[in-house]
Amino acid sequence: MKIHLVGVHEYPGRLGGMASHRVADCLAKGLAELGHQVSYELPPTFVGSLPDGVQLVHKRRFDVDIIWFNGFGGRLPTTRGIPWLRTPHGHDKSWTPHVRANWMFVSASHAAFFGSERYVLNGIDPGEFCYSESKDDYFLYLVADLTQLQLKGFQIVQELVRRRGIRVVVAGAISEDGMAERYEQMFAEDGIRSVGHVSGQEKAELLAGARALLFPTQANEPFGLVIAEAMMSGTPVICSDRGACPELVRPETGFVCSTFAEYVSALAGVDRLSPRACRIFALENYHYLKMAREYVAEFEREIVNWESPGWRAKVGESWRWVNLEHRGRRVAVGIPRSYLPG
């Protein structure tokens, strides 16, 4: 299959990119490893080298079987009649009027939020993480940006530190100018160690060494990629019951908590969980090749769906594209469907 992927980030996403960027990179790698012809449309500010079998392009290709778009886009994309899928990664209700039947979501709860049942769980590359059965004496709280502390349930972490005396390491970037000193003072008052933004090997080692990942988010999480990353590292997860968390964490890999008492109980029980069980579960459920295989199935389904004029109208394709030859060149001509009979 010829597959064109559309990204909007500086490659590779693992070097400070958003979770959705890292997922897109893993999808490109997985599709190529499965034997498909993959072109990856990325901005000109490209860093690094793509995986074997993935072709870097900076313009849209239309000589393909299907196009995949990563992230939300308000307007219908330019596809010239080629079947397409889009995967958004947020929970913004304002997107609802734009949702189409060919949108893929990243968990069952994420899909349900937008009135859909169509989803593929995110996948990660185990080669980017360390696996360790021996653990240090800290719990890890990891957030993309410290401005999200309230939304990601940091007040629960603070109470666990104050009441149970646990050691906590906080990792997260500081995007607000002049706020570094204030955050450092806040963490110091509770004896919490802050390590700032982490990625790559530093992040992998922090995840592998933690007794557990603390993820008491109060957001309606579409997925929560760090949950999969922790399990891949052999580290159990203590999380809230919001969004996709209950889908991702099983009794053998962590605790899903609804009350503060349940968080306290989870702290006492986390050392009984097996790092090997966490690793095996992540390999079986959150490996990028599993994600790629499931996307291939959805691509094939979409190509079949696209044969139906009713389906194309349903997803907003208002043009019929015809391939013609003109003076030795193949060109695509769009005809508004309103001009066509029937």
Legacy VTK file of the C-alpha trace (Angstrom):
# vtk DataFile Version 3.0
C-alpha trace
ASCII
DATASET POLYDATA
POINTS 342 float
0.000 0.000 0.000
1.190 3.537 -0.768
0.606 5.685 2.317
1.228 9.409 2.674
1.530 10.730 6.234
1.171 14.433 7.013
3.004 15.747 10.078
3.426 19.303 11.317
6.448 18.977 13.588
10.213 19.042 13.568
11.508 15.504 13.287
12.176 13.557 15.433
9.335 14.207 17.863
11.121 12.347 20.676
13.517 15.291 21.072
11.147 17.613 22.874
8.132 17.153 20.636
4.537 16.654 21.718
3.191 13.171 22.385
1.220 13.269 19.120
4.431 13.972 17.200
6.169 10.957 18.718
3.173 8.787 17.849
3.267 9.931 14.213
6.980 9.126 13.969
6.359 5.649 15.379
3.521 5.095 12.919
5.770 5.995 9.983
8.434 3.595 11.214
5.949 0.799 11.827
4.239 1.088 8.449
7.594 0.934 6.654
8.655 -2.117 8.674
5.410 -3.814 7.652
6.433 -3.382 4.008
4.333 -0.419 2.923
5.555 2.489 0.787
5.530 5.452 3.141
6.033 9.121 2.302
6.202 11.488 5.282
5.313 15.133 4.713
7.193 17.285 7.220
8.158 20.972 7.464
11.454 22.025 5.849
13.027 22.475 9.307
13.997 18.815 9.350
16.495 17.352 11.816
17.871 13.807 11.797
17.256 10.909 9.430
14.040 9.010 8.805
13.720 5.251 9.381
14.546 2.908 6.515
11.723 2.767 3.990
10.245 6.194 4.886
10.602 8.908 2.237
10.840 12.520 3.354
8.752 14.981 1.317
7.758 18.607 1.840
4.756 18.657 -0.507
1.522 16.695 -0.631
1.581 13.550 -2.743
-1.500 12.342 -4.585
-0.122 9.220 -6.284
-0.928 7.194 -3.175
-3.669 4.904 -1.889
-4.477 6.909 1.233
-3.453 10.055 3.135
-3.258 10.317 6.940
-3.311 13.625 8.807
-1.916 13.958 12.324
-3.732 16.390 14.595
-6.745 18.654 14.316
-7.422 20.779 11.251
-10.518 22.935 11.012
-10.779 22.907 7.239
-11.224 19.853 5.072
-7.757 18.827 3.881
-6.529 18.958 0.304
-6.618 15.357 -0.936
-7.787 15.541 -4.593
-10.217 12.721 -4.032
-7.716 10.364 -2.357
-9.141 8.483 0.660
-7.962 10.032 3.907
-8.028 9.671 7.676
-7.350 12.185 10.431
-6.232 11.479 14.016
-6.853 14.330 16.482
-5.276 14.054 19.924
-7.277 16.481 22.050
-10.631 16.764 23.795
-11.735 20.193 22.578
-15.527 20.193 22.293
-15.327 23.023 19.762
-14.009 20.458 17.294
-17.326 18.587 17.266
-18.813 20.384 14.207
-15.708 19.410 12.227
-15.686 15.710 13.135
-16.087 13.323 10.203
-16.709 9.587 10.018
-13.115 9.103 8.842
-11.575 10.592 11.977
-9.582 8.113 14.067
-9.358 8.554 17.814
-6.742 7.242 20.234
-8.872 5.401 22.808
-12.434 4.185 23.249
-13.237 7.012 25.665
-11.729 9.575 23.298
-13.890 8.279 20.450
-17.010 8.231 22.630
-16.398 11.867 23.629
-16.931 12.802 19.967
-19.746 10.325 19.339
-17.590 7.803 17.505
-16.497 4.205 17.986
-13.465 4.380 15.720
-10.054 4.380 17.401
-6.552 2.910 17.428
-4.526 2.952 20.635
-1.271 4.877 20.461
1.974 2.959 20.184
5.548 3.650 21.292
8.998 2.320 20.435
10.396 0.114 23.242
13.889 0.891 21.964
13.520 4.445 23.301
13.081 3.257 26.882
15.075 1.407 29.533
13.671 -1.635 31.288
14.621 -2.172 34.911
13.381 -4.563 37.569
15.310 -2.759 40.315
13.743 0.470 41.525
14.937 3.525 43.399
12.953 5.003 46.295
11.135 7.786 44.410
7.809 8.232 42.661
7.868 10.100 39.357
5.426 12.837 38.401
5.956 13.858 34.782
4.133 16.653 32.960
4.864 18.345 29.648
4.660 21.856 31.113
4.456 23.016 34.731
1.597 25.347 33.799
-0.495 22.145 33.703
0.145 21.211 37.345
-3.397 21.952 38.512
-5.011 20.174 35.555
-2.744 17.154 35.988
-3.603 16.704 39.674
-0.447 17.970 41.356
-2.421 18.878 44.484
-2.955 15.151 45.036
0.789 14.559 44.747
1.420 17.316 47.298
-1.003 15.746 49.775
0.612 12.327 49.343
4.007 13.864 50.077
2.733 15.736 53.121
0.702 12.895 54.612
2.739 9.842 53.617
6.252 11.271 53.402
7.027 9.774 49.980
9.916 10.942 47.801
8.734 12.531 44.561
10.652 13.676 41.487
8.860 16.197 39.257
9.812 16.553 35.604
8.348 19.270 33.420
9.268 22.275 31.316
8.751 25.865 32.486
7.198 27.880 29.667
6.327 30.957 31.747
8.997 33.635 31.825
10.264 34.434 35.309
8.444 31.539 36.988
11.388 29.183 37.567
12.219 30.532 41.023
8.592 30.367 42.147
8.233 26.745 41.077
11.533 25.786 42.689
10.443 27.374 45.968
7.089 25.564 45.878
8.724 22.193 45.300
11.409 22.842 47.933
8.803 23.593 50.597
7.494 20.036 50.223
10.904 18.426 49.757
10.123 17.583 46.136
13.009 17.297 43.686
12.505 19.092 40.365
14.581 18.115 37.323
13.000 20.389 34.701
12.255 19.229 31.169
13.513 15.745 30.338
13.651 13.747 27.125
15.664 10.971 25.540
17.946 8.905 27.786
17.383 11.073 30.863
13.630 10.569 30.677
14.033 6.847 30.012
16.240 6.385 33.083
13.881 8.366 35.321
10.928 6.242 34.220
12.801 2.966 34.680
14.081 3.834 38.147
10.798 5.004 39.683
8.782 2.877 42.100
5.736 4.073 40.196
4.512 6.825 37.910
2.052 9.183 39.612
-0.572 10.299 37.087
-3.476 11.753 39.100
-4.742 13.785 36.156
-7.992 15.704 36.451
-8.213 16.081 32.670
-10.323 13.950 30.388
-7.211 12.309 28.921
-7.505 11.129 25.295
-4.717 8.633 25.986
-1.854 9.588 28.304
1.282 8.429 26.494
3.451 8.539 29.619
1.340 5.699 31.046
2.462 3.423 28.212
6.032 4.702 28.530
6.146 3.882 32.235
4.851 0.346 31.706
7.338 -0.194 28.864
10.025 0.719 31.398
8.743 -1.884 33.856
7.226 0.782 36.093
3.670 0.509 37.441
1.231 3.411 37.264
-0.930 5.074 39.913
-3.508 7.151 38.058
-6.908 8.792 38.293
-10.103 7.429 36.789
-10.345 10.224 34.203
-10.501 9.801 30.434
-8.655 6.812 29.008
-6.780 5.941 32.215
-9.058 3.011 33.168
-8.612 1.569 29.665
-4.817 1.666 29.830
-4.061 0.514 33.382
-4.937 -2.999 34.511
-4.717 -4.481 38.049
-1.451 -6.226 37.200
0.156 -2.973 35.989
-1.115 -0.340 38.415
-3.970 1.280 40.272
-6.857 3.419 39.047
-7.941 5.727 41.861
-11.133 7.676 42.473
-10.493 8.883 46.048
-7.523 10.050 48.065
-7.800 6.939 50.242
-7.340 4.818 47.114
-4.153 6.725 46.249
-2.820 6.023 49.741
-3.684 2.350 49.382
-1.961 2.263 45.982
1.275 3.569 47.512
1.260 0.656 49.934
0.566 -1.932 47.248
2.705 -0.775 44.351
5.821 -2.732 45.319
3.858 -5.973 44.967
3.411 -5.380 41.229
5.840 -7.047 38.844
8.002 -4.865 36.561
8.106 -7.788 34.134
4.294 -7.906 33.998
4.225 -4.181 33.216
6.770 -4.620 30.435
4.987 -7.591 28.876
1.634 -5.816 28.990
3.124 -2.741 27.277
4.820 -4.833 24.592
1.557 -6.610 23.862
-0.655 -3.531 23.838
1.387 -0.365 23.204
4.078 -1.462 20.736
4.282 0.731 17.643
3.990 -2.283 15.337
0.640 -3.203 16.882
-0.529 0.364 16.289
0.729 0.255 12.690
-1.087 -3.012 11.957
-4.340 -1.608 13.285
-3.933 1.543 11.193
-3.366 -0.603 8.111
-6.698 -2.309 8.790
-8.369 1.098 9.094
-6.673 2.335 5.920
-7.975 -0.694 4.030
-11.436 -0.127 5.466
-11.370 3.526 4.411
-10.295 2.694 0.859
-13.291 0.355 0.557
-15.613 2.953 2.108
-14.376 5.534 -0.389
-15.887 3.593 -3.280
-19.291 4.737 -2.038
-20.384 8.241 -3.188
-22.555 8.400 -0.072
-19.524 7.853 2.155
-17.482 10.498 0.358
-20.312 12.973 0.788
-20.545 12.001 4.472
-16.916 12.906 5.112
-17.222 16.165 3.206
-15.704 15.318 -0.186
-17.681 17.736 -2.378
-15.524 17.309 -5.496
-15.080 14.445 -7.895
-11.478 14.213 -9.021
-10.702 12.857 -12.478
-7.205 11.926 -13.648
-6.476 13.084 -17.204
-3.486 13.252 -19.518
-2.644 16.620 -21.053
0.375 17.104 -23.336
2.109 14.068 -21.862
1.412 15.002 -18.248
-1.062 13.423 -15.866
-3.223 16.004 -14.110
-6.072 15.793 -11.621
-9.176 17.861 -12.390
-11.755 18.565 -9.712
-15.425 18.706 -10.686
-17.905 20.022 -8.092
-20.399 17.246 -7.349
-23.202 19.756 -7.593
-22.442 19.897 -11.329
-22.889 16.147 -11.746
-26.241 14.480 -12.469
-27.827 12.404 -9.718
LINES 1 343
342 0 1 2 3 4 5 6 7 8 9 10 11 12 13 14 15 16 17 18 19 20 21 22 23 24 25 26 27 28 29 30 31 32 33 34 35 36 37 38 39 40 41 42 43 44 45 46 47 48 49 50 51 52 53 54 55 56 57 58 59 60 61 62 63 64 65 66 67 68 69 70 71 72 73 74 75 76 77 78 79 80 81 82 83 84 85 86 87 88 89 90 91 92 93 94 95 96 97 98 99 100 101 102 103 104 105 106 107 108 109 110 111 112 113 114 115 116 117 118 119 120 121 122 123 124 125 126 127 128 129 130 131 132 133 134 135 136 137 138 139 140 141 142 143 144 145 146 147 148 149 150 151 152 153 154 155 156 157 158 159 160 161 162 163 164 165 166 167 168 169 170 171 172 173 174 175 176 177 178 179 180 181 182 183 184 185 186 187 188 189 190 191 192 193 194 195 196 197 198 199 200 201 202 203 204 205 206 207 208 209 210 211 212 213 214 215 216 217 218 219 220 221 222 223 224 225 226 227 228 229 230 231 232 233 234 235 236 237 238 239 240 241 242 243 244 245 246 247 248 249 250 251 252 253 254 255 256 257 258 259 260 261 262 263 264 265 266 267 268 269 270 271 272 273 274 275 276 277 278 279 280 281 282 283 284 285 286 287 288 289 290 291 292 293 294 295 296 297 298 299 300 301 302 303 304 305 306 307 308 309 310 311 312 313 314 315 316 317 318 319 320 321 322 323 324 325 326 327 328 329 330 331 332 333 334 335 336 337 338 339 340 341
